[in-house]
Amino acid sequence: LSEAVYHNNARLEAFHEFLREACVQASASNPTPFHYWVNALARDRRLVRLYTQNIDGLELRLPYLFTQTPLTTSGPWPNTIQLHGTL
């Protein structure tokens, strides 16, 4: 994201509209079969760790992929580590 967005009201409004729409779509989305498969791996203790850059938070809707933020400075670590923020 270019800092130029913050110096132009029209661009800033368009960016904010994009974020609002992304939030609406993410809220209306459901975990996919892949999410359920990874959740099953975690449930069966076959998942070492899930590192995610997804901002939709779909993995957090499943019980074995739940995480905590901020992370503690020492373990035990959650199954899911977010490498980003959320919408």
C-alpha positions as CSV (number, residue, x, y, z in Angstrom):
1,L,0.0,0.0,0.0
2,S,1.5,3.3,-1.1
3,E,1.5,6.2,1.3
4,A,0.1,8.2,-1.5
5,V,-3.3,6.8,-0.6
6,Y,-3.2,8.8,2.6
7,H,-2.5,12.0,0.8
8,N,-5.5,11.8,-1.6
9,N,-9.0,11.8,-0.2
10,A,-10.5,10.0,-3.2
11,R,-8.0,7.2,-3.0
12,L,-8.4,7.0,0.8
13,E,-12.2,6.8,0.5
14,A,-11.8,4.0,-2.2
15,F,-9.4,2.2,0.1
16,H,-11.7,2.4,3.0
17,E,-14.6,1.2,0.9
18,F,-12.5,-1.8,-0.2
19,L,-11.7,-2.7,3.4
20,R,-15.4,-2.3,4.4
21,E,-16.4,-4.7,1.6
22,A,-13.7,-7.1,2.5
23,C,-15.0,-7.2,6.1
24,V,-18.5,-7.8,4.9
25,Q,-17.5,-10.6,2.6
26,A,-15.2,-12.2,5.2
27,S,-18.0,-12.1,7.8
28,A,-20.4,-13.8,5.4
29,S,-17.8,-16.5,4.4
30,N,-17.6,-20.0,5.9
31,P,-14.6,-22.3,6.4
32,T,-13.9,-24.5,3.3
33,P,-13.3,-28.2,3.2
34,F,-9.6,-27.5,3.5
35,H,-10.1,-25.6,6.7
36,Y,-12.0,-28.6,8.1
37,W,-9.3,-30.9,7.0
38,V,-6.6,-28.9,8.7
39,N,-8.8,-28.7,11.8
40,A,-9.1,-32.5,11.8
41,L,-5.3,-32.7,11.6
42,A,-5.0,-30.5,14.6
43,R,-7.7,-32.5,16.4
44,D,-5.8,-35.7,15.8
45,R,-2.6,-34.0,16.9
46,R,-1.0,-34.5,13.5
47,L,-0.7,-30.7,12.9
48,V,2.6,-29.3,14.2
49,R,1.6,-25.7,13.5
50,L,-0.5,-23.6,11.1
51,Y,1.1,-20.3,10.1
52,T,-1.4,-18.1,8.4
53,Q,-1.3,-14.8,6.5
54,N,-5.1,-14.9,5.8
55,I,-6.9,-11.9,7.1
56,D,-10.4,-13.4,6.9
57,G,-10.1,-15.3,10.2
58,L,-11.9,-18.4,8.8
59,E,-9.5,-20.8,10.6
60,L,-10.4,-19.2,13.9
61,R,-14.0,-20.3,13.6
62,L,-12.8,-23.9,14.1
63,P,-12.1,-25.2,17.6
64,Y,-8.7,-26.8,17.0
65,L,-7.3,-23.9,15.0
66,F,-8.2,-21.2,17.6
67,T,-5.3,-19.0,18.6
68,Q,-4.6,-16.3,21.1
69,T,-3.3,-12.8,20.5
70,P,-1.0,-11.6,21.6
71,L,1.0,-14.8,21.9
72,T,2.6,-15.5,25.2
73,T,6.4,-15.3,25.5
74,S,6.6,-19.0,26.4
75,G,4.6,-22.1,25.4
76,P,2.6,-24.0,25.1
77,W,1.9,-22.4,21.7
78,P,-1.5,-22.6,20.0
79,N,-1.9,-24.6,16.8
80,T,-2.4,-21.5,14.7
81,I,0.0,-18.6,14.5
82,Q,-1.2,-15.4,12.7
83,L,1.4,-13.5,10.8
84,H,-0.8,-10.5,10.3
85,G,-3.8,-8.7,11.7
86,T,-7.5,-9.4,11.0
87,L,-10.2,-7.4,9.3
